[in-house]
Amino acid sequence: MGRAPEGSRPAIGAIAVYAPDARGLPGHVGYVAAISGSRVLLDDSDWRPTPWSPWRQVHEHWVAASAASGYIYGGPASGGPYLQER
């Protein structure tokens, strides 16, 4: 059956996907809560910005939109991404 639409441009409500890197860090995903210029506001969990940050909490943080390997958009594949900026 149909696949979810994917692309390289961020969209509010999309899932940002981060592939594993060459240093052995695992991949990661986050929910795109907002977009501002070339940055996205991610909501994610199990992300540790510092060694003393607690695990298993939802974090909200700004990152470069280009840092993601790609984005998965919601809705039907024929509908395309809903690109919004705030």
Biopython code that builds the backbone (N, CA, C, O; Angstrom):
import numpy as np
from Bio.PDB.StructureBuilder import StructureBuilder

atoms = [
    (1, "MET", "N", (0.841, -1.175, 0.000)),
    (1, "MET", "CA", (0.000, 0.000, 0.000)),
    (1, "MET", "C", (0.872, 1.219, 0.000)),
    (1, "MET", "O", (2.098, 1.112, -0.015)),
    (2, "GLY", "N", (0.243, 2.405, 0.017)),
    (2, "GLY", "CA", (0.959, 3.660, -0.148)),
    (2, "GLY", "C", (1.992, 3.934, 0.924)),
    (2, "GLY", "O", (1.862, 3.538, 2.082)),
    (3, "ARG", "N", (2.995, 4.611, 0.495)),
    (3, "ARG", "CA", (4.049, 5.044, 1.413)),
    (3, "ARG", "C", (3.747, 6.458, 1.866)),
    (3, "ARG", "O", (3.003, 7.186, 1.208)),
    (4, "ALA", "N", (4.316, 6.840, 2.976)),
    (4, "ALA", "CA", (4.208, 8.223, 3.431)),
    (4, "ALA", "C", (5.127, 9.076, 2.560)),
    (4, "ALA", "O", (6.221, 8.637, 2.208)),
    (5, "PRO", "N", (4.702, 10.280, 2.212)),
    (5, "PRO", "CA", (5.557, 11.135, 1.401)),
    (5, "PRO", "C", (6.811, 11.547, 2.170)),
    (5, "PRO", "O", (6.770, 11.766, 3.381)),
    (6, "GLU", "N", (7.919, 11.647, 1.450)),
    (6, "GLU", "CA", (9.209, 12.013, 2.041)),
    (6, "GLU", "C", (9.818, 13.148, 1.232)),
    (6, "GLU", "O", (9.460, 13.365, 0.075)),
    (7, "GLY", "N", (10.743, 13.867, 1.858)),
    (7, "GLY", "CA", (11.428, 14.927, 1.139)),
    (7, "GLY", "C", (12.543, 15.528, 1.955)),
    (7, "GLY", "O", (12.867, 15.048, 3.041)),
    (8, "SER", "N", (13.129, 16.585, 1.424)),
    (8, "SER", "CA", (14.269, 17.218, 2.078)),
    (8, "SER", "C", (13.915, 18.568, 2.691)),
    (8, "SER", "O", (14.762, 19.184, 3.338)),
    (9, "ARG", "N", (12.683, 19.043, 2.502)),
    (9, "ARG", "CA", (12.268, 20.321, 3.068)),
    (9, "ARG", "C", (11.472, 20.100, 4.344)),
    (9, "ARG", "O", (10.591, 19.241, 4.373)),
    (10, "PRO", "N", (11.763, 20.853, 5.400)),
    (10, "PRO", "CA", (10.998, 20.685, 6.640)),
    (10, "PRO", "C", (9.574, 21.180, 6.476)),
    (10, "PRO", "O", (9.298, 22.058, 5.658)),
    (11, "ALA", "N", (8.675, 20.610, 7.259)),
    (11, "ALA", "CA", (7.278, 21.037, 7.307)),
    (11, "ALA", "C", (6.784, 20.848, 8.725)),
    (11, "ALA", "O", (7.141, 19.873, 9.386)),
    (12, "ILE", "N", (5.971, 21.768, 9.193)),
    (12, "ILE", "CA", (5.404, 21.630, 10.533)),
    (12, "ILE", "C", (4.565, 20.361, 10.567)),
    (12, "ILE", "O", (3.734, 20.132, 9.688)),
    (13, "GLY", "N", (4.783, 19.548, 11.574)),
    (13, "GLY", "CA", (4.082, 18.278, 11.715)),
    (13, "GLY", "C", (4.816, 17.102, 11.096)),
    (13, "GLY", "O", (4.401, 15.955, 11.262)),
    (14, "ALA", "N", (5.902, 17.373, 10.385)),
    (14, "ALA", "CA", (6.682, 16.295, 9.780)),
    (14, "ALA", "C", (7.564, 15.626, 10.829)),
    (14, "ALA", "O", (7.766, 16.155, 11.922)),
    (15, "ILE", "N", (8.075, 14.474, 10.480)),
    (15, "ILE", "CA", (9.052, 13.783, 11.304)),
    (15, "ILE", "C", (10.420, 14.000, 10.663)),
    (15, "ILE", "O", (10.639, 13.628, 9.510)),
    (16, "ALA", "N", (11.336, 14.602, 11.413)),
    (16, "ALA", "CA", (12.714, 14.782, 10.942)),
    (16, "ALA", "C", (13.467, 13.488, 11.216)),
    (16, "ALA", "O", (13.380, 12.934, 12.312)),
    (17, "VAL", "N", (14.198, 13.012, 10.231)),
    (17, "VAL", "CA", (14.918, 11.746, 10.335)),
    (17, "VAL", "C", (16.419, 12.026, 10.291)),
    (17, "VAL", "O", (16.901, 12.746, 9.417)),
    (18, "TYR", "N", (17.148, 11.450, 11.239)),
    (18, "TYR", "CA", (18.604, 11.594, 11.306)),
    (18, "TYR", "C", (19.216, 10.204, 11.200)),
    (18, "TYR", "O", (18.993, 9.356, 12.064)),
    (19, "ALA", "N", (19.978, 9.974, 10.155)),
    (19, "ALA", "CA", (20.599, 8.668, 9.933)),
    (19, "ALA", "C", (21.769, 8.475, 10.893)),
    (19, "ALA", "O", (22.326, 9.456, 11.385)),
    (20, "PRO", "N", (22.150, 7.238, 11.165)),
    (20, "PRO", "CA", (23.357, 6.997, 11.976)),
    (20, "PRO", "C", (24.557, 7.675, 11.319)),
    (20, "PRO", "O", (24.616, 7.791, 10.095)),
    (21, "ASP", "N", (25.504, 8.119, 12.127)),
    (21, "ASP", "CA", (26.663, 8.790, 11.541)),
    (21, "ASP", "C", (27.915, 7.919, 11.573)),
    (21, "ASP", "O", (27.919, 6.825, 12.137)),
    (22, "ALA", "N", (28.957, 8.422, 10.965)),
    (22, "ALA", "CA", (30.211, 7.660, 10.833)),
    (22, "ALA", "C", (30.894, 7.426, 12.173)),
    (22, "ALA", "O", (31.719, 6.520, 12.292)),
    (23, "ARG", "N", (30.565, 8.225, 13.182)),
    (23, "ARG", "CA", (31.176, 8.049, 14.514)),
    (23, "ARG", "C", (30.487, 6.959, 15.314)),
    (23, "ARG", "O", (30.885, 6.668, 16.442)),
    (24, "GLY", "N", (29.462, 6.355, 14.741)),
    (24, "GLY", "CA", (28.767, 5.279, 15.437)),
    (24, "GLY", "C", (27.561, 5.730, 16.231)),
    (24, "GLY", "O", (26.940, 4.920, 16.920)),
    (25, "LEU", "N", (27.208, 7.031, 16.151)),
    (25, "LEU", "CA", (26.017, 7.491, 16.855)),
    (25, "LEU", "C", (24.784, 6.941, 16.143)),
    (25, "LEU", "O", (24.732, 6.928, 14.913)),
    (26, "PRO", "N", (23.795, 6.487, 16.908)),
    (26, "PRO", "CA", (22.605, 5.907, 16.284)),
    (26, "PRO", "C", (21.764, 6.979, 15.592)),
    (26, "PRO", "O", (21.945, 8.173, 15.832)),
    (27, "GLY", "N", (20.861, 6.546, 14.748)),
    (27, "GLY", "CA", (19.933, 7.472, 14.116)),
    (27, "GLY", "C", (18.940, 8.002, 15.137)),
    (27, "GLY", "O", (18.910, 7.554, 16.284)),
    (28, "HIS", "N", (18.131, 8.956, 14.710)),
    (28, "HIS", "CA", (17.193, 9.593, 15.628)),
    (28, "HIS", "C", (16.049, 10.183, 14.818)),
    (28, "HIS", "O", (16.197, 10.410, 13.617)),
    (29, "VAL", "N", (14.928, 10.429, 15.445)),
    (29, "VAL", "CA", (13.802, 11.114, 14.818)),
    (29, "VAL", "C", (13.264, 12.162, 15.774)),
    (29, "VAL", "O", (13.450, 12.058, 16.987)),
    (30, "GLY", "N", (12.601, 13.164, 15.235)),
    (30, "GLY", "CA", (11.977, 14.205, 16.047)),
    (30, "GLY", "C", (10.796, 14.804, 15.297)),
    (30, "GLY", "O", (10.740, 14.747, 14.069)),
    (31, "TYR", "N", (9.869, 15.368, 16.028)),
    (31, "TYR", "CA", (8.681, 15.999, 15.477)),
    (31, "TYR", "C", (8.981, 17.470, 15.214)),
    (31, "TYR", "O", (9.487, 18.161, 16.098)),
    (32, "VAL", "N", (8.679, 17.958, 14.015)),
    (32, "VAL", "CA", (8.915, 19.363, 13.674)),
    (32, "VAL", "C", (7.748, 20.191, 14.211)),
    (32, "VAL", "O", (6.636, 20.124, 13.687)),
    (33, "ALA", "N", (8.012, 20.975, 15.264)),
    (33, "ALA", "CA", (6.983, 21.780, 15.908)),
    (33, "ALA", "C", (6.878, 23.179, 15.302)),
    (33, "ALA", "O", (5.806, 23.784, 15.320)),
    (34, "ALA", "N", (7.985, 23.694, 14.768)),
    (34, "ALA", "CA", (7.986, 25.043, 14.186)),
    (34, "ALA", "C", (9.166, 25.165, 13.234)),
    (34, "ALA", "O", (10.113, 24.379, 13.282)),
    (35, "ILE", "N", (9.087, 26.158, 12.379)),
    (35, "ILE", "CA", (10.159, 26.458, 11.433)),
    (35, "ILE", "C", (10.426, 27.950, 11.496)),
    (35, "ILE", "O", (9.496, 28.756, 11.500)),
    (36, "SER", "N", (11.700, 28.316, 11.546)),
    (36, "SER", "CA", (12.088, 29.720, 11.522)),
    (36, "SER", "C", (13.331, 29.850, 10.655)),
    (36, "SER", "O", (14.426, 29.466, 11.064)),
    (37, "GLY", "N", (13.158, 30.391, 9.463)),
    (37, "GLY", "CA", (14.279, 30.516, 8.545)),
    (37, "GLY", "C", (14.832, 29.153, 8.193)),
    (37, "GLY", "O", (14.119, 28.299, 7.667)),
    (38, "SER", "N", (16.109, 28.950, 8.485)),
    (38, "SER", "CA", (16.762, 27.672, 8.158)),
    (38, "SER", "C", (16.830, 26.734, 9.357)),
    (38, "SER", "O", (17.573, 25.753, 9.337)),
    (39, "ARG", "N", (16.051, 27.034, 10.410)),
    (39, "ARG", "CA", (16.050, 26.185, 11.600)),
    (39, "ARG", "C", (14.680, 25.578, 11.834)),
    (39, "ARG", "O", (13.656, 26.122, 11.420)),
    (40, "VAL", "N", (14.687, 24.423, 12.514)),
    (40, "VAL", "CA", (13.439, 23.784, 12.912)),
    (40, "VAL", "C", (13.450, 23.586, 14.422)),
    (40, "VAL", "O", (14.494, 23.342, 15.025)),
    (41, "LEU", "N", (12.266, 23.697, 15.020)),
    (41, "LEU", "CA", (12.099, 23.429, 16.442)),
    (41, "LEU", "C", (11.630, 21.991, 16.555)),
    (41, "LEU", "O", (10.524, 21.658, 16.129)),
    (42, "LEU", "N", (12.478, 21.127, 17.136)),
    (42, "LEU", "CA", (12.165, 19.702, 17.279)),
    (42, "LEU", "C", (11.643, 19.390, 18.665)),
    (42, "LEU", "O", (12.128, 19.917, 19.666)),
    (43, "ASP", "N", (10.654, 18.530, 18.704)),
    (43, "ASP", "CA", (10.216, 17.889, 19.945)),
    (43, "ASP", "C", (10.673, 16.448, 19.818)),
    (43, "ASP", "O", (10.309, 15.759, 18.865)),
    (44, "ASP", "N", (11.466, 15.991, 20.770)),
    (44, "ASP", "CA", (11.919, 14.606, 20.732)),
    (44, "ASP", "C", (12.227, 14.144, 22.146)),
    (44, "ASP", "O", (12.213, 14.936, 23.088)),
    (45, "SER", "N", (12.501, 12.874, 22.282)),
    (45, "SER", "CA", (12.867, 12.341, 23.589)),
    (45, "SER", "C", (14.098, 11.458, 23.439)),
    (45, "SER", "O", (14.509, 11.123, 22.328)),
    (46, "ASP", "N", (14.665, 11.095, 24.552)),
    (46, "ASP", "CA", (15.910, 10.328, 24.580)),
    (46, "ASP", "C", (17.039, 11.058, 23.866)),
    (46, "ASP", "O", (17.940, 10.429, 23.311)),
    (47, "TRP", "N", (16.989, 12.363, 23.881)),
    (47, "TRP", "CA", (18.053, 13.201, 23.326)),
    (47, "TRP", "C", (18.717, 13.866, 24.511)),
    (47, "TRP", "O", (18.042, 14.464, 25.349)),
    (48, "ARG", "N", (20.008, 13.770, 24.588)),
    (48, "ARG", "CA", (20.734, 14.293, 25.745)),
    (48, "ARG", "C", (21.633, 15.442, 25.329)),
    (48, "ARG", "O", (22.734, 15.205, 24.831)),
    (49, "PRO", "N", (21.197, 16.685, 25.520)),
    (49, "PRO", "CA", (22.036, 17.813, 25.142)),
    (49, "PRO", "C", (23.274, 17.939, 26.024)),
    (49, "PRO", "O", (24.294, 18.478, 25.595)),
    (50, "THR", "N", (23.184, 17.445, 27.246)),
    (50, "THR", "CA", (24.325, 17.482, 28.168)),
    (50, "THR", "C", (24.364, 16.178, 28.952)),
    (50, "THR", "O", (23.343, 15.498, 29.053)),
    (51, "PRO", "N", (25.504, 15.814, 29.505)),
    (51, "PRO", "CA", (25.584, 14.566, 30.290)),
    (51, "PRO", "C", (24.651, 14.534, 31.499)),
    (51, "PRO", "O", (24.277, 13.453, 31.953)),
    (52, "TRP", "N", (24.277, 15.672, 32.017)),
    (52, "TRP", "CA", (23.427, 15.708, 33.215)),
    (52, "TRP", "C", (21.939, 15.847, 32.876)),
    (52, "TRP", "O", (21.110, 15.887, 33.785)),
    (53, "SER", "N", (21.585, 15.923, 31.584)),
    (53, "SER", "CA", (20.178, 15.997, 31.201)),
    (53, "SER", "C", (19.507, 14.644, 31.445)),
    (53, "SER", "O", (20.098, 13.598, 31.178)),
    (54, "PRO", "N", (18.282, 14.666, 31.949)),
    (54, "PRO", "CA", (17.595, 13.391, 32.197)),
    (54, "PRO", "C", (17.175, 12.705, 30.911)),
    (54, "PRO", "O", (16.905, 13.361, 29.905)),
    (55, "TRP", "N", (17.122, 11.384, 30.951)),
    (55, "TRP", "CA", (16.626, 10.581, 29.842)),
    (55, "TRP", "C", (15.113, 10.550, 29.877)),
    (55, "TRP", "O", (14.493, 10.894, 30.884)),
    (56, "ARG", "N", (14.535, 10.140, 28.785)),
    (56, "ARG", "CA", (13.106, 9.860, 28.662)),
    (56, "ARG", "C", (12.216, 11.056, 28.975)),
    (56, "ARG", "O", (11.133, 10.907, 29.542)),
    (57, "GLN", "N", (12.667, 12.204, 28.614)),
    (57, "GLN", "CA", (11.831, 13.389, 28.695)),
    (57, "GLN", "C", (11.764, 13.997, 27.312)),
    (57, "GLN", "O", (12.706, 13.885, 26.528)),
    (58, "VAL", "N", (10.654, 14.639, 27.016)),
    (58, "VAL", "CA", (10.537, 15.325, 25.733)),
    (58, "VAL", "C", (11.328, 16.620, 25.828)),
    (58, "VAL", "O", (11.186, 17.390, 26.778)),
    (59, "HIS", "N", (12.149, 16.837, 24.840)),
    (59, "HIS", "CA", (12.954, 18.047, 24.766)),
    (59, "HIS", "C", (12.494, 18.852, 23.566)),
    (59, "HIS", "O", (12.053, 18.291, 22.563)),
    (60, "GLU", "N", (12.596, 20.146, 23.672)),
    (60, "GLU", "CA", (12.302, 21.017, 22.548)),
    (60, "GLU", "C", (13.556, 21.831, 22.307)),
    (60, "GLU", "O", (14.050, 22.502, 23.213)),
    (61, "HIS", "N", (14.072, 21.776, 21.088)),
    (61, "HIS", "CA", (15.311, 22.500, 20.792)),
    (61, "HIS", "C", (15.373, 22.859, 19.322)),
    (61, "HIS", "O", (14.822, 22.159, 18.472)),
    (62, "TRP", "N", (16.052, 23.962, 19.032)),
    (62, "TRP", "CA", (16.230, 24.430, 17.659)),
    (62, "TRP", "C", (17.466, 23.791, 17.059)),
    (62, "TRP", "O", (18.509, 23.716, 17.709)),
    (63, "VAL", "N", (17.356, 23.331, 15.818)),
    (63, "VAL", "CA", (18.482, 22.758, 15.086)),
    (63, "VAL", "C", (18.405, 23.222, 13.637)),
    (63, "VAL", "O", (17.354, 23.661, 13.169)),
    (64, "ALA", "N", (19.520, 23.121, 12.940)),
    (64, "ALA", "CA", (19.543, 23.458, 11.519)),
    (64, "ALA", "C", (18.670, 22.467, 10.751)),
    (64, "ALA", "O", (18.795, 21.256, 10.933)),
    (65, "ALA", "N", (17.794, 22.976, 9.901)),
    (65, "ALA", "CA", (16.916, 22.111, 9.111)),
    (65, "ALA", "C", (17.724, 21.184, 8.211)),
    (65, "ALA", "O", (17.300, 20.063, 7.929)),
    (66, "SER", "N", (18.875, 21.646, 7.764)),
    (66, "SER", "CA", (19.703, 20.850, 6.853)),
    (66, "SER", "C", (20.419, 19.696, 7.548)),
    (66, "SER", "O", (20.987, 18.833, 6.878)),
    (67, "ALA", "N", (20.402, 19.667, 8.878)),
    (67, "ALA", "CA", (21.070, 18.588, 9.610)),
    (67, "ALA", "C", (20.324, 17.260, 9.482)),
    (67, "ALA", "O", (20.917, 16.196, 9.658)),
    (68, "ALA", "N", (19.037, 17.319, 9.179)),
    (68, "ALA", "CA", (18.248, 16.090, 9.036)),
    (68, "ALA", "C", (18.606, 15.382, 7.738)),
    (68, "ALA", "O", (18.929, 16.022, 6.737)),
    (69, "SER", "N", (18.546, 14.068, 7.762)),
    (69, "SER", "CA", (18.753, 13.271, 6.549)),
    (69, "SER", "C", (17.567, 13.422, 5.609)),
    (69, "SER", "O", (17.705, 13.262, 4.396)),
    (70, "GLY", "N", (16.402, 13.731, 6.171)),
    (70, "GLY", "CA", (15.192, 13.921, 5.391)),
    (70, "GLY", "C", (13.999, 14.079, 6.311)),
    (70, "GLY", "O", (14.136, 14.065, 7.534)),
    (71, "TYR", "N", (12.823, 14.229, 5.711)),
    (71, "TYR", "CA", (11.596, 14.439, 6.470)),
    (71, "TYR", "C", (10.514, 13.502, 5.950)),
    (71, "TYR", "O", (10.450, 13.208, 4.756)),
    (72, "ILE", "N", (9.667, 13.040, 6.861)),
    (72, "ILE", "CA", (8.512, 12.219, 6.510)),
    (72, "ILE", "C", (7.286, 13.066, 6.821)),
    (72, "ILE", "O", (7.122, 13.560, 7.936)),
    (73, "TYR", "N", (6.427, 13.226, 5.815)),
    (73, "TYR", "CA", (5.256, 14.076, 5.953)),
    (73, "TYR", "C", (4.015, 13.236, 6.208)),
    (73, "TYR", "O", (3.938, 12.089, 5.768)),
    (74, "GLY", "N", (3.053, 13.795, 6.910)),
    (74, "GLY", "CA", (1.803, 13.103, 7.155)),
    (74, "GLY", "C", (0.847, 13.278, 5.997)),
    (74, "GLY", "O", (1.120, 14.035, 5.065)),
    (75, "GLY", "N", (-0.258, 12.586, 6.052)),
    (75, "GLY", "CA", (-1.275, 12.727, 5.023)),
    (75, "GLY", "C", (-1.017, 11.824, 3.839)),
    (75, "GLY", "O", (-0.014, 11.112, 3.793)),
    (76, "PRO", "N", (-1.921, 11.857, 2.890)),
    (76, "PRO", "CA", (-1.781, 10.999, 1.722)),
    (76, "PRO", "C", (-0.597, 11.422, 0.862)),
    (76, "PRO", "O", (-0.267, 12.605, 0.786)),
    (77, "ALA", "N", (0.027, 10.465, 0.225)),
    (77, "ALA", "CA", (1.202, 10.745, -0.605)),
    (77, "ALA", "C", (0.886, 11.744, -1.706)),
    (77, "ALA", "O", (1.770, 12.503, -2.102)),
    (78, "SER", "N", (-0.336, 11.772, -2.213)),
    (78, "SER", "CA", (-0.681, 12.693, -3.283)),
    (78, "SER", "C", (-0.869, 14.110, -2.777)),
    (78, "SER", "O", (-0.881, 15.053, -3.568)),
    (79, "GLY", "N", (-1.018, 14.278, -1.438)),
    (79, "GLY", "CA", (-1.256, 15.606, -0.883)),
    (79, "GLY", "C", (-0.017, 16.447, -0.743)),
    (79, "GLY", "O", (-0.116, 17.672, -0.680)),
    (80, "GLY", "N", (1.145, 15.836, -0.693)),
    (80, "GLY", "CA", (2.393, 16.579, -0.565)),
    (80, "GLY", "C", (2.565, 17.176, 0.807)),
    (80, "GLY", "O", (1.648, 17.124, 1.627)),
    (81, "PRO", "N", (3.737, 17.749, 1.073)),
    (81, "PRO", "CA", (3.999, 18.345, 2.383)),
    (81, "PRO", "C", (3.242, 19.652, 2.577)),
    (81, "PRO", "O", (2.937, 20.358, 1.615)),
    (82, "TYR", "N", (2.956, 19.951, 3.787)),
    (82, "TYR", "CA", (2.307, 21.203, 4.141)),
    (82, "TYR", "C", (3.384, 22.140, 4.673)),
    (82, "TYR", "O", (3.703, 22.113, 5.862)),
    (83, "LEU", "N", (3.931, 22.946, 3.819)),
    (83, "LEU", "CA", (5.038, 23.818, 4.193)),
    (83, "LEU", "C", (4.487, 25.087, 4.817)),
    (83, "LEU", "O", (3.722, 25.815, 4.185)),
    (84, "GLN", "N", (4.875, 25.352, 6.056)),
    (84, "GLN", "CA", (4.445, 26.536, 6.768)),
    (84, "GLN", "C", (5.638, 27.107, 7.506)),
    (84, "GLN", "O", (6.582, 26.391, 7.842)),
    (85, "GLU", "N", (5.586, 28.375, 7.748)),
    (85, "GLU", "CA", (6.644, 29.017, 8.498)),
    (85, "GLU", "C", (6.008, 29.936, 9.511)),
    (85, "GLU", "O", (4.984, 30.562, 9.241)),
    (86, "ARG", "N", (6.633, 30.018, 10.710)),
    (86, "ARG", "CA", (6.145, 30.984, 11.691)),
    (86, "ARG", "C", (7.309, 31.632, 12.364)),
    (86, "ARG", "O", (7.123, 32.485, 13.232)),
]
sb = StructureBuilder()
sb.init_structure("model")
sb.init_model(0)
sb.init_chain("A")
sb.init_seg("    ")
for serial, (resi, resn, name, xyz) in enumerate(atoms, 1):
    if name == "N":
        sb.init_residue(resn, " ", resi, " ")
    sb.init_atom(name, np.array(xyz, "f"), 0.0, 1.0, " ", f" {name:<3s}", serial, name[0])
structure = sb.get_structure()
